[in-house]
Amino acid sequence: MSELAVRFPEDILKTVHRTADEFAADVRLASAVEWYRRGLVSQGRGARDLDLTSFAAETIVHSEVVRES
């Protein structure tokens, strides 16, 4: 798997009350959900990239879509 370095404000972890690992997982999840929403990746691809089952991915995608409404 490739690694990507992304810069964020120094205080972001305190602001969102997350560890660096939790924040990285949140960013990966948010990216997969957004790419799925845009039709760039399938649900299965997003799940595979996040090591999730398809059921878990579907649940997450639906919860994210509901939040948008």
C-alpha positions, 0 to 999 in steps of 0.5 A: 500500500502507498503512503501519503503525507498530508499536512493539517493544522497542529491543533487539529487532533485536540480539536477533534479529540482524536489520536493520530491513528484515529484521525488517519482512519477517519480521513481514510473512511471519509475519503472512501465514502466521498469517492463512493458518493461521487461514483469514483469507486464501488462500495466493494472497492471502498470496503476492501481499501478500508479492510471492511466487510461489504455490510459494514461499508454499506452501513457506513455509506448509508449513515453518511448519506443520511447525514447529508440530507 
